[in-house]
Structure formats: structure tokens, C-alpha cells
Amino acid sequence: MSRMEIFSGSERRRRWSVEEKRRLVAAAFSPGAVVSEVARRADIHPNQLYRWRQDLCSLPTRFAEVVVAAPVEEQPIETSAMIEVVLTDWARCRIPVSVSADVAAAVVGALVRR
């Protein structure tokens, strides 16, 4: 049996919160997902997901606060230690911990602007 929604009154459009939009966009564009199937389950047109993705990508990115501290002299840092920054599913950056904080910030800033 199919589901039907009836909108009455002055408000005839559904309102989607930013969290709902992010959840649906993430589901639609995850590896192996089919956008039209995700849209069908949410009862929206596939173009709406592409529009939401475009809108969400234009929002300012929020980063968690990062504190860079000098290493403790008693504990040597491994040469293979890395900081991995994941910006999207396809954009990742690995920065060695030996890189200065200014250089790391410049690299991340350049990737965010891209």
C-alpha cells in the first residue's frame, strides 16, 4: 500500500531541518548509494538532493578547536606519526606531526577553499 501525505492550510510545503538535509545528502552520495532511490524513500525529487548538496557545501565549515603543543622531551615522537584531516569522502590530507602549525593551517585552509 502506498503512503500519501495531504497538506492543508496555508503551509503546503514540508520543512526540512539542516540535520535532515545533511543525513539525506550523506545517504544519497555515500559509496554505492543511488540518489534516485534515496530520494524516492524520502518522497522528494532527486534534483532536491543535488540542490541541498550544493547549499550545504556553500555553508561555512566549522572546525573543532585544535591545540598544538610542544612535544614532551622525555617521549620521542615517532617519525611515522601523522595527523589525518578528512574534509569530504574524496578529500583527505595527511600531515606529519613534525610540520609547523602555520604550515599545517595553510594546507588545510587551501584545501577548504578548493
Backbone atoms as SQL, in Angstrom:
CREATE TABLE atoms (id INTEGER PRIMARY KEY, chain TEXT, resi INTEGER, resn TEXT, atom TEXT, x REAL, y REAL, z REAL);
INSERT INTO atoms VALUES
  (1, 'A', 1, 'MET', 'N', 0.851, -1.173, 0.000),
  (2, 'A', 1, 'MET', 'CA', 0.000, 0.000, 0.000),
  (3, 'A', 1, 'MET', 'C', 0.890, 1.227, 0.000),
  (4, 'A', 2, 'SER', 'N', 0.573, 2.218, -0.804),
  (5, 'A', 2, 'SER', 'CA', 1.397, 3.425, -0.886),
  (6, 'A', 2, 'SER', 'C', 0.980, 4.428, 0.174),
  (7, 'A', 3, 'ARG', 'N', 1.929, 5.245, 0.535),
  (8, 'A', 3, 'ARG', 'CA', 1.699, 6.264, 1.559),
  (9, 'A', 3, 'ARG', 'C', 1.342, 7.573, 0.877),
  (10, 'A', 4, 'MET', 'N', 0.419, 8.305, 1.455),
  (11, 'A', 4, 'MET', 'CA', 0.014, 9.580, 0.880),
  (12, 'A', 4, 'MET', 'C', -0.001, 10.635, 1.979),
  (13, 'A', 5, 'GLU', 'N', 0.560, 11.801, 1.657),
  (14, 'A', 5, 'GLU', 'CA', 0.527, 12.921, 2.589),
  (15, 'A', 5, 'GLU', 'C', -0.359, 14.001, 2.007),
  (16, 'A', 6, 'ILE', 'N', -1.208, 14.549, 2.829),
  (17, 'A', 6, 'ILE', 'CA', -2.086, 15.621, 2.396),
  (18, 'A', 6, 'ILE', 'C', -1.702, 16.876, 3.163),
  (19, 'A', 7, 'PHE', 'N', -1.371, 17.928, 2.418),
  (20, 'A', 7, 'PHE', 'CA', -1.013, 19.205, 3.019),
  (21, 'A', 7, 'PHE', 'C', -2.219, 20.121, 2.918),
  (22, 'A', 8, 'SER', 'N', -2.598, 20.662, 4.041),
  (23, 'A', 8, 'SER', 'CA', -3.746, 21.561, 4.036),
  (24, 'A', 8, 'SER', 'C', -3.353, 22.845, 4.762),
  (25, 'A', 9, 'GLY', 'N', -4.193, 23.834, 4.634),
  (26, 'A', 9, 'GLY', 'CA', -3.905, 25.100, 5.298),
  (27, 'A', 9, 'GLY', 'C', -2.970, 25.955, 4.463),
  (28, 'A', 10, 'SER', 'N', -2.477, 27.007, 5.078),
  (29, 'A', 10, 'SER', 'CA', -1.630, 27.948, 4.342),
  (30, 'A', 10, 'SER', 'C', -0.242, 27.377, 4.054),
  (31, 'A', 11, 'GLU', 'N', 0.251, 26.497, 4.888),
  (32, 'A', 11, 'GLU', 'CA', 1.575, 25.904, 4.708),
  (33, 'A', 11, 'GLU', 'C', 1.440, 24.608, 3.917),
  (34, 'A', 12, 'ARG', 'N', 1.884, 24.604, 2.662),
  (35, 'A', 12, 'ARG', 'CA', 1.735, 23.433, 1.813),
  (36, 'A', 12, 'ARG', 'C', 3.063, 22.747, 1.511),
  (37, 'A', 13, 'ARG', 'N', 4.144, 23.301, 2.012),
  (38, 'A', 13, 'ARG', 'CA', 5.451, 22.706, 1.770),
  (39, 'A', 13, 'ARG', 'C', 6.000, 22.102, 3.043),
  (40, 'A', 14, 'ARG', 'N', 6.728, 21.011, 2.874),
  (41, 'A', 14, 'ARG', 'CA', 7.397, 20.422, 4.027),
  (42, 'A', 14, 'ARG', 'C', 8.643, 21.231, 4.336),
  (43, 'A', 15, 'ARG', 'N', 8.990, 21.274, 5.578),
  (44, 'A', 15, 'ARG', 'CA', 10.216, 21.954, 6.008),
  (45, 'A', 15, 'ARG', 'C', 11.194, 20.898, 6.470),
  (46, 'A', 16, 'TRP', 'N', 12.417, 20.981, 5.980),
  (47, 'A', 16, 'TRP', 'CA', 13.470, 20.038, 6.330),
  (48, 'A', 16, 'TRP', 'C', 14.506, 20.772, 7.165),
  (49, 'A', 17, 'SER', 'N', 14.877, 20.203, 8.274),
  (50, 'A', 17, 'SER', 'CA', 15.921, 20.808, 9.097),
  (51, 'A', 17, 'SER', 'C', 17.275, 20.562, 8.420),
  (52, 'A', 18, 'VAL', 'N', 18.276, 21.335, 8.812),
  (53, 'A', 18, 'VAL', 'CA', 19.619, 21.171, 8.261),
  (54, 'A', 18, 'VAL', 'C', 20.145, 19.767, 8.561),
  (55, 'A', 19, 'GLU', 'N', 19.845, 19.254, 9.754),
  (56, 'A', 19, 'GLU', 'CA', 20.294, 17.911, 10.110),
  (57, 'A', 19, 'GLU', 'C', 19.663, 16.863, 9.205),
  (58, 'A', 20, 'GLU', 'N', 18.360, 17.011, 8.891),
  (59, 'A', 20, 'GLU', 'CA', 17.686, 16.059, 7.997),
  (60, 'A', 20, 'GLU', 'C', 18.286, 16.134, 6.589),
  (61, 'A', 21, 'LYS', 'N', 18.544, 17.359, 6.125),
  (62, 'A', 21, 'LYS', 'CA', 19.142, 17.531, 4.803),
  (63, 'A', 21, 'LYS', 'C', 20.525, 16.878, 4.761),
  (64, 'A', 22, 'ARG', 'N', 21.329, 17.115, 5.795),
  (65, 'A', 22, 'ARG', 'CA', 22.672, 16.520, 5.833),
  (66, 'A', 22, 'ARG', 'C', 22.597, 14.995, 5.829),
  (67, 'A', 23, 'ARG', 'N', 21.663, 14.448, 6.589),
  (68, 'A', 23, 'ARG', 'CA', 21.512, 12.994, 6.663),
  (69, 'A', 23, 'ARG', 'C', 21.133, 12.419, 5.301),
  (70, 'A', 24, 'LEU', 'N', 20.170, 13.050, 4.623),
  (71, 'A', 24, 'LEU', 'CA', 19.736, 12.550, 3.322),
  (72, 'A', 24, 'LEU', 'C', 20.820, 12.718, 2.260),
  (73, 'A', 25, 'VAL', 'N', 21.515, 13.845, 2.270),
  (74, 'A', 25, 'VAL', 'CA', 22.597, 14.065, 1.299),
  (75, 'A', 25, 'VAL', 'C', 23.724, 13.063, 1.530),
  (76, 'A', 26, 'ALA', 'N', 24.068, 12.831, 2.798),
  (77, 'A', 26, 'ALA', 'CA', 25.121, 11.855, 3.099),
  (78, 'A', 26, 'ALA', 'C', 24.715, 10.463, 2.633),
  (79, 'A', 27, 'ALA', 'N', 23.447, 10.099, 2.826),
  (80, 'A', 27, 'ALA', 'CA', 22.969, 8.788, 2.389),
  (81, 'A', 27, 'ALA', 'C', 22.966, 8.686, 0.868),
  (82, 'A', 28, 'ALA', 'N', 22.580, 9.764, 0.193),
  (83, 'A', 28, 'ALA', 'CA', 22.470, 9.736, -1.266),
  (84, 'A', 28, 'ALA', 'C', 23.824, 9.676, -1.953),
  (85, 'A', 29, 'PHE', 'N', 24.830, 10.290, -1.364),
  (86, 'A', 29, 'PHE', 'CA', 26.122, 10.378, -2.030),
  (87, 'A', 29, 'PHE', 'C', 27.187, 9.514, -1.368),
  (88, 'A', 30, 'SER', 'N', 26.766, 8.571, -0.558),
  (89, 'A', 30, 'SER', 'CA', 27.714, 7.620, 0.015),
  (90, 'A', 30, 'SER', 'C', 28.071, 6.586, -1.052),
  (91, 'A', 31, 'PRO', 'N', 29.225, 5.944, -0.916),
  (92, 'A', 31, 'PRO', 'CA', 29.636, 4.954, -1.925),
  (93, 'A', 31, 'PRO', 'C', 28.594, 3.847, -2.090),
  (94, 'A', 32, 'GLY', 'N', 28.219, 3.585, -3.324),
  (95, 'A', 32, 'GLY', 'CA', 27.271, 2.525, -3.626),
  (96, 'A', 32, 'GLY', 'C', 25.811, 2.941, -3.564),
  (97, 'A', 33, 'ALA', 'N', 25.534, 4.145, -3.110),
  (98, 'A', 33, 'ALA', 'CA', 24.146, 4.607, -2.996),
  (99, 'A', 33, 'ALA', 'C', 23.641, 5.099, -4.354),
  (100, 'A', 34, 'VAL', 'N', 22.331, 5.030, -4.539),
  (101, 'A', 34, 'VAL', 'CA', 21.690, 5.539, -5.749),
  (102, 'A', 34, 'VAL', 'C', 20.809, 6.713, -5.329),
  (103, 'A', 35, 'VAL', 'N', 21.107, 7.886, -5.893),
  (104, 'A', 35, 'VAL', 'CA', 20.422, 9.112, -5.489),
  (105, 'A', 35, 'VAL', 'C', 18.912, 8.984, -5.668),
  (106, 'A', 36, 'SER', 'N', 18.471, 8.431, -6.769),
  (107, 'A', 36, 'SER', 'CA', 17.029, 8.339, -7.020),
  (108, 'A', 36, 'SER', 'C', 16.329, 7.440, -6.001),
  (109, 'A', 37, 'GLU', 'N', 17.011, 6.393, -5.531),
  (110, 'A', 37, 'GLU', 'CA', 16.400, 5.519, -4.523),
  (111, 'A', 37, 'GLU', 'C', 16.269, 6.237, -3.179),
  (112, 'A', 38, 'VAL', 'N', 17.308, 6.978, -2.794),
  (113, 'A', 38, 'VAL', 'CA', 17.245, 7.743, -1.540),
  (114, 'A', 38, 'VAL', 'C', 16.153, 8.792, -1.641),
  (115, 'A', 39, 'ALA', 'N', 16.057, 9.454, -2.786),
  (116, 'A', 39, 'ALA', 'CA', 15.023, 10.473, -2.975),
  (117, 'A', 39, 'ALA', 'C', 13.627, 9.858, -2.917),
  (118, 'A', 40, 'ARG', 'N', 13.464, 8.704, -3.525),
  (119, 'A', 40, 'ARG', 'CA', 12.162, 8.031, -3.518),
  (120, 'A', 40, 'ARG', 'C', 11.740, 7.672, -2.097),
  (121, 'A', 41, 'ARG', 'N', 12.699, 7.171, -1.287),
  (122, 'A', 41, 'ARG', 'CA', 12.378, 6.818, 0.102),
  (123, 'A', 41, 'ARG', 'C', 11.993, 8.054, 0.918),
  (124, 'A', 42, 'ALA', 'N', 12.604, 9.197, 0.597),
  (125, 'A', 42, 'ALA', 'CA', 12.296, 10.438, 1.326),
  (126, 'A', 42, 'ALA', 'C', 11.118, 11.183, 0.711),
  (127, 'A', 43, 'ASP', 'N', 10.602, 10.671, -0.405),
  (128, 'A', 43, 'ASP', 'CA', 9.476, 11.274, -1.112),
  (129, 'A', 43, 'ASP', 'C', 9.815, 12.689, -1.582),
  (130, 'A', 44, 'ILE', 'N', 10.986, 12.820, -2.204),
  (131, 'A', 44, 'ILE', 'CA', 11.395, 14.089, -2.807),
  (132, 'A', 44, 'ILE', 'C', 11.961, 13.797, -4.192),
  (133, 'A', 45, 'HIS', 'N', 12.127, 14.826, -4.982),
  (134, 'A', 45, 'HIS', 'CA', 12.716, 14.682, -6.315),
  (135, 'A', 45, 'HIS', 'C', 14.233, 14.597, -6.174),
  (136, 'A', 46, 'PRO', 'N', 14.893, 13.771, -6.987),
  (137, 'A', 46, 'PRO', 'CA', 16.358, 13.663, -6.889),
  (138, 'A', 46, 'PRO', 'C', 17.082, 15.000, -7.042),
  (139, 'A', 47, 'ASN', 'N', 16.522, 15.902, -7.850),
  (140, 'A', 47, 'ASN', 'CA', 17.158, 17.215, -8.014),
  (141, 'A', 47, 'ASN', 'C', 17.248, 17.966, -6.693),
  (142, 'A', 48, 'GLN', 'N', 16.305, 17.703, -5.795),
  (143, 'A', 48, 'GLN', 'CA', 16.325, 18.376, -4.498),
  (144, 'A', 48, 'GLN', 'C', 17.573, 17.979, -3.712),
  (145, 'A', 49, 'LEU', 'N', 17.980, 16.732, -3.811),
  (146, 'A', 49, 'LEU', 'CA', 19.193, 16.291, -3.120),
  (147, 'A', 49, 'LEU', 'C', 20.430, 16.979, -3.683),
  (148, 'A', 50, 'TYR', 'N', 20.486, 17.135, -5.000),
  (149, 'A', 50, 'TYR', 'CA', 21.624, 17.831, -5.599),
  (150, 'A', 50, 'TYR', 'C', 21.652, 19.297, -5.148),
  (151, 'A', 51, 'ARG', 'N', 20.484, 19.908, -5.072),
  (152, 'A', 51, 'ARG', 'CA', 20.405, 21.306, -4.620),
  (153, 'A', 51, 'ARG', 'C', 20.839, 21.420, -3.167),
  (154, 'A', 52, 'TRP', 'N', 20.363, 20.513, -2.311),
  (155, 'A', 52, 'TRP', 'CA', 20.760, 20.544, -0.901),
  (156, 'A', 52, 'TRP', 'C', 22.260, 20.342, -0.764),
  (157, 'A', 53, 'ARG', 'N', 22.833, 19.437, -1.572),
  (158, 'A', 53, 'ARG', 'CA', 24.281, 19.217, -1.503),
  (159, 'A', 53, 'ARG', 'C', 25.019, 20.497, -1.859),
  (160, 'A', 54, 'GLN', 'N', 24.552, 21.180, -2.890),
  (161, 'A', 54, 'GLN', 'CA', 25.173, 22.445, -3.299),
  (162, 'A', 54, 'GLN', 'C', 25.042, 23.480, -2.184),
  (163, 'A', 55, 'ASP', 'N', 23.871, 23.590, -1.586),
  (164, 'A', 55, 'ASP', 'CA', 23.652, 24.553, -0.499),
  (165, 'A', 55, 'ASP', 'C', 24.505, 24.216, 0.724),
  (166, 'A', 56, 'LEU', 'N', 24.571, 22.937, 1.072),
  (167, 'A', 56, 'LEU', 'CA', 25.340, 22.545, 2.252),
  (168, 'A', 56, 'LEU', 'C', 26.840, 22.747, 2.037),
  (169, 'A', 57, 'CYS', 'N', 27.304, 22.576, 0.815),
  (170, 'A', 57, 'CYS', 'CA', 28.733, 22.795, 0.539),
  (171, 'A', 57, 'CYS', 'C', 29.096, 24.269, 0.617),
  (172, 'A', 58, 'SER', 'N', 28.131, 25.143, 0.408),
  (173, 'A', 58, 'SER', 'CA', 28.426, 26.579, 0.458),
  (174, 'A', 58, 'SER', 'C', 28.359, 27.136, 1.886),
  (175, 'A', 59, 'LEU', 'N', 27.868, 26.335, 2.838),
  (176, 'A', 59, 'LEU', 'CA', 27.850, 26.784, 4.226),
  (177, 'A', 59, 'LEU', 'C', 29.276, 26.876, 4.760),
  (178, 'A', 60, 'PRO', 'N', 29.528, 27.821, 5.659),
  (179, 'A', 60, 'PRO', 'CA', 30.879, 27.893, 6.235),
  (180, 'A', 60, 'PRO', 'C', 31.178, 26.626, 7.023),
  (181, 'A', 61, 'THR', 'N', 32.389, 26.126, 6.846),
  (182, 'A', 61, 'THR', 'CA', 32.807, 24.902, 7.516),
  (183, 'A', 61, 'THR', 'C', 33.216, 25.220, 8.940),
  (184, 'A', 62, 'ARG', 'N', 32.793, 24.382, 9.861),
  (185, 'A', 62, 'ARG', 'CA', 33.160, 24.559, 11.262),
  (186, 'A', 62, 'ARG', 'C', 34.197, 23.507, 11.623),
  (187, 'A', 63, 'PHE', 'N', 35.270, 23.961, 12.223),
  (188, 'A', 63, 'PHE', 'CA', 36.308, 23.046, 12.652),
  (189, 'A', 63, 'PHE', 'C', 36.306, 22.949, 14.161),
  (190, 'A', 64, 'ALA', 'N', 36.719, 21.831, 14.641),
  (191, 'A', 64, 'ALA', 'CA', 36.901, 21.662, 16.077),
  (192, 'A', 64, 'ALA', 'C', 38.166, 22.406, 16.492),
  (193, 'A', 65, 'GLU', 'N', 38.195, 22.872, 17.703),
  (194, 'A', 65, 'GLU', 'CA', 39.368, 23.577, 18.200),
  (195, 'A', 65, 'GLU', 'C', 40.535, 22.601, 18.313),
  (196, 'A', 66, 'VAL', 'N', 41.687, 23.033, 17.837),
  (197, 'A', 66, 'VAL', 'CA', 42.884, 22.213, 17.888),
  (198, 'A', 66, 'VAL', 'C', 43.948, 22.978, 18.655),
  (199, 'A', 67, 'VAL', 'N', 44.563, 22.305, 19.602),
  (200, 'A', 67, 'VAL', 'CA', 45.632, 22.911, 20.380),
  (201, 'A', 67, 'VAL', 'C', 46.930, 22.218, 19.996),
  (202, 'A', 68, 'VAL', 'N', 47.884, 23.004, 19.521),
  (203, 'A', 68, 'VAL', 'CA', 49.183, 22.457, 19.148),
  (204, 'A', 68, 'VAL', 'C', 50.143, 22.762, 20.288),
  (205, 'A', 69, 'ALA', 'N', 50.692, 21.715, 20.864),
  (206, 'A', 69, 'ALA', 'CA', 51.597, 21.869, 21.996),
  (207, 'A', 69, 'ALA', 'C', 52.972, 21.331, 21.624),
  (208, 'A', 70, 'ALA', 'N', 53.967, 21.854, 22.291),
  (209, 'A', 70, 'ALA', 'CA', 55.329, 21.369, 22.074),
  (210, 'A', 70, 'ALA', 'C', 55.435, 19.943, 22.597),
  (211, 'A', 71, 'PRO', 'N', 56.190, 19.099, 21.911),
  (212, 'A', 71, 'PRO', 'CA', 56.316, 17.719, 22.381),
  (213, 'A', 71, 'PRO', 'C', 57.066, 17.652, 23.712),
  (214, 'A', 72, 'VAL', 'N', 56.724, 16.679, 24.502),
  (215, 'A', 72, 'VAL', 'CA', 57.399, 16.451, 25.773),
  (216, 'A', 72, 'VAL', 'C', 58.761, 15.849, 25.466),
  (217, 'A', 73, 'GLU', 'N', 59.798, 16.374, 26.080),
  (218, 'A', 73, 'GLU', 'CA', 61.173, 15.947, 25.781),
  (219, 'A', 73, 'GLU', 'C', 61.416, 14.474, 26.107),
  (220, 'A', 74, 'GLU', 'N', 60.773, 13.941, 27.136),
  (221, 'A', 74, 'GLU', 'CA', 61.034, 12.565, 27.552),
  (222, 'A', 74, 'GLU', 'C', 60.469, 11.543, 26.573),
  (223, 'A', 75, 'GLN', 'N', 59.465, 11.924, 25.778),
  (224, 'A', 75, 'GLN', 'CA', 58.821, 10.967, 24.888),
  (225, 'A', 75, 'GLN', 'C', 59.150, 11.332, 23.435),
  (226, 'A', 76, 'PRO', 'N', 60.000, 10.556, 22.783),
  (227, 'A', 76, 'PRO', 'CA', 60.319, 10.864, 21.383),
  (228, 'A', 76, 'PRO', 'C', 59.100, 10.640, 20.490),
  (229, 'A', 77, 'ILE', 'N', 58.950, 11.476, 19.490),
  (230, 'A', 77, 'ILE', 'CA', 57.837, 11.366, 18.542),
  (231, 'A', 77, 'ILE', 'C', 58.229, 10.390, 17.449),
  (232, 'A', 78, 'GLU', 'N', 57.323, 9.514, 17.114),
  (233, 'A', 78, 'GLU', 'CA', 57.574, 8.572, 16.027),
  (234, 'A', 78, 'GLU', 'C', 57.652, 9.332, 14.710),
  (235, 'A', 79, 'THR', 'N', 58.552, 8.914, 13.852),
  (236, 'A', 79, 'THR', 'CA', 58.677, 9.597, 12.559),
  (237, 'A', 79, 'THR', 'C', 57.479, 9.318, 11.661),
  (238, 'A', 80, 'SER', 'N', 56.732, 8.267, 11.952),
  (239, 'A', 80, 'SER', 'CA', 55.579, 7.941, 11.110),
  (240, 'A', 80, 'SER', 'C', 54.276, 8.531, 11.643),
  (241, 'A', 81, 'ALA', 'N', 54.332, 9.308, 12.720),
  (242, 'A', 81, 'ALA', 'CA', 53.113, 9.888, 13.286),
  (243, 'A', 81, 'ALA', 'C', 52.539, 10.928, 12.331),
  (244, 'A', 82, 'MET', 'N', 51.238, 10.842, 12.094),
  (245, 'A', 82, 'MET', 'CA', 50.571, 11.729, 11.143),
  (246, 'A', 82, 'MET', 'C', 49.282, 12.268, 11.731),
  (247, 'A', 83, 'ILE', 'N', 48.887, 13.414, 11.226),
  (248, 'A', 83, 'ILE', 'CA', 47.567, 13.980, 11.510),
  (249, 'A', 83, 'ILE', 'C', 46.782, 13.831, 10.217),
  (250, 'A', 84, 'GLU', 'N', 45.646, 13.153, 10.289),
  (251, 'A', 84, 'GLU', 'CA', 44.828, 12.979, 9.091),
  (252, 'A', 84, 'GLU', 'C', 43.627, 13.895, 9.180),
  (253, 'A', 85, 'VAL', 'N', 43.425, 14.705, 8.137),
  (254, 'A', 85, 'VAL', 'CA', 42.296, 15.626, 8.061),
  (255, 'A', 85, 'VAL', 'C', 41.383, 15.130, 6.954),
  (256, 'A', 86, 'VAL', 'N', 40.128, 14.819, 7.290),
  (257, 'A', 86, 'VAL', 'CA', 39.153, 14.352, 6.314),
  (258, 'A', 86, 'VAL', 'C', 38.167, 15.479, 6.082),
  (259, 'A', 87, 'LEU', 'N', 38.183, 16.027, 4.864),
  (260, 'A', 87, 'LEU', 'CA', 37.291, 17.124, 4.532),
  (261, 'A', 87, 'LEU', 'C', 35.991, 16.624, 3.922),
  (262, 'A', 88, 'THR', 'N', 36.083, 15.669, 3.029),
  (263, 'A', 88, 'THR', 'CA', 34.911, 15.036, 2.419),
  (264, 'A', 88, 'THR', 'C', 35.269, 13.575, 2.193),
  (265, 'A', 89, 'ASP', 'N', 34.365, 12.845, 1.540),
  (266, 'A', 89, 'ASP', 'CA', 34.648, 11.439, 1.246),
  (267, 'A', 89, 'ASP', 'C', 35.847, 11.287, 0.321),
  (268, 'A', 90, 'TRP', 'N', 36.109, 12.288, -0.519),
  (269, 'A', 90, 'TRP', 'CA', 37.173, 12.165, -1.502),
  (270, 'A', 90, 'TRP', 'C', 38.365, 13.057, -1.215),
  (271, 'A', 91, 'ALA', 'N', 38.309, 13.901, -0.192),
  (272, 'A', 91, 'ALA', 'CA', 39.418, 14.816, 0.113),
  (273, 'A', 91, 'ALA', 'C', 39.984, 14.509, 1.495),
  (274, 'A', 92, 'ARG', 'N', 41.204, 13.987, 1.502),
  (275, 'A', 92, 'ARG', 'CA', 41.902, 13.677, 2.752),
  (276, 'A', 92, 'ARG', 'C', 43.302, 14.252, 2.659),
  (277, 'A', 93, 'CYS', 'N', 43.833, 14.595, 3.810),
  (278, 'A', 93, 'CYS', 'CA', 45.182, 15.146, 3.855),
  (279, 'A', 93, 'CYS', 'C', 45.885, 14.574, 5.080),
  (280, 'A', 94, 'ARG', 'N', 47.078, 14.039, 4.874),
  (281, 'A', 94, 'ARG', 'CA', 47.883, 13.530, 5.988),
  (282, 'A', 94, 'ARG', 'C', 49.075, 14.454, 6.166),
  (283, 'A', 95, 'ILE', 'N', 49.207, 14.973, 7.370),
  (284, 'A', 95, 'ILE', 'CA', 50.263, 15.927, 7.672),
  (285, 'A', 95, 'ILE', 'C', 51.151, 15.329, 8.755),
  (286, 'A', 96, 'PRO', 'N', 52.458, 15.247, 8.511),
  (287, 'A', 96, 'PRO', 'CA', 53.355, 14.740, 9.559),
  (288, 'A', 96, 'PRO', 'C', 53.329, 15.672, 10.775),
  (289, 'A', 97, 'VAL', 'N', 53.442, 15.103, 11.952),
  (290, 'A', 97, 'VAL', 'CA', 53.399, 15.925, 13.156),
  (291, 'A', 97, 'VAL', 'C', 54.612, 16.836, 13.267),
  (292, 'A', 98, 'SER', 'N', 55.655, 16.567, 12.498),
  (293, 'A', 98, 'SER', 'CA', 56.841, 17.415, 12.538),
  (294, 'A', 98, 'SER', 'C', 56.642, 18.739, 11.808),
  (295, 'A', 99, 'VAL', 'N', 55.553, 18.878, 11.033),
  (296, 'A', 99, 'VAL', 'CA', 55.271, 20.114, 10.300),
  (297, 'A', 99, 'VAL', 'C', 54.802, 21.175, 11.285),
  (298, 'A', 100, 'SER', 'N', 55.216, 22.421, 11.045),
  (299, 'A', 100, 'SER', 'CA', 54.813, 23.505, 11.953),
  (300, 'A', 100, 'SER', 'C', 53.309, 23.749, 11.855),
  (301, 'A', 101, 'ALA', 'N', 52.769, 24.345, 12.903),
  (302, 'A', 101, 'ALA', 'CA', 51.324, 24.615, 12.954),
  (303, 'A', 101, 'ALA', 'C', 50.906, 25.586, 11.853),
  (304, 'A', 102, 'ASP', 'N', 51.760, 26.555, 11.515),
  (305, 'A', 102, 'ASP', 'CA', 51.432, 27.520, 10.462),
  (306, 'A', 102, 'ASP', 'C', 51.305, 26.843, 9.094),
  (307, 'A', 103, 'VAL', 'N', 52.214, 25.940, 8.804),
  (308, 'A', 103, 'VAL', 'CA', 52.175, 25.229, 7.526),
  (309, 'A', 103, 'VAL', 'C', 50.951, 24.315, 7.469),
  (310, 'A', 104, 'ALA', 'N', 50.676, 23.615, 8.554),
  (311, 'A', 104, 'ALA', 'CA', 49.504, 22.728, 8.595),
  (312, 'A', 104, 'ALA', 'C', 48.220, 23.531, 8.402),
  (313, 'A', 105, 'ALA', 'N', 48.122, 24.683, 9.051),
  (314, 'A', 105, 'ALA', 'CA', 46.933, 25.535, 8.905),
  (315, 'A', 105, 'ALA', 'C', 46.803, 26.045, 7.476),
  (316, 'A', 106, 'ALA', 'N', 47.913, 26.390, 6.855),
  (317, 'A', 106, 'ALA', 'CA', 47.880, 26.865, 5.465),
  (318, 'A', 106, 'ALA', 'C', 47.420, 25.758, 4.509),
  (319, 'A', 107, 'VAL', 'N', 47.878, 24.542, 4.714),
  (320, 'A', 107, 'VAL', 'CA', 47.477, 23.414, 3.866),
  (321, 'A', 107, 'VAL', 'C', 45.990, 23.153, 4.010),
  (322, 'A', 108, 'VAL', 'N', 45.506, 23.081, 5.238),
  (323, 'A', 108, 'VAL', 'CA', 44.081, 22.830, 5.472),
  (324, 'A', 108, 'VAL', 'C', 43.246, 23.973, 4.908),
  (325, 'A', 109, 'GLY', 'N', 43.686, 25.209, 5.106),
  (326, 'A', 109, 'GLY', 'CA', 42.966, 26.367, 4.563),
  (327, 'A', 109, 'GLY', 'C', 42.866, 26.319, 3.054),
  (328, 'A', 110, 'ALA', 'N', 43.953, 25.933, 2.381),
  (329, 'A', 110, 'ALA', 'CA', 43.932, 25.826, 0.926),
  (330, 'A', 110, 'ALA', 'C', 42.978, 24.740, 0.457),
  (331, 'A', 111, 'LEU', 'N', 42.922, 23.633, 1.175),
  (332, 'A', 111, 'LEU', 'CA', 42.001, 22.555, 0.797),
  (333, 'A', 111, 'LEU', 'C', 40.549, 22.961, 1.005),
  (334, 'A', 112, 'VAL', 'N', 40.285, 23.706, 2.062),
  (335, 'A', 112, 'VAL', 'CA', 38.900, 24.135, 2.340),
  (336, 'A', 112, 'VAL', 'C', 38.430, 25.103, 1.273),
  (337, 'A', 113, 'ARG', 'N', 39.305, 26.009, 0.827),
  (338, 'A', 113, 'ARG', 'CA', 38.921, 26.981, -0.201),
  (339, 'A', 113, 'ARG', 'C', 38.727, 26.330, -1.556),
  (340, 'A', 114, 'ARG', 'N', 39.331, 25.179, -1.770),
  (341, 'A', 114, 'ARG', 'CA', 39.249, 24.475, -3.055),
  (342, 'A', 114, 'ARG', 'C', 37.920, 23.909, -3.225);
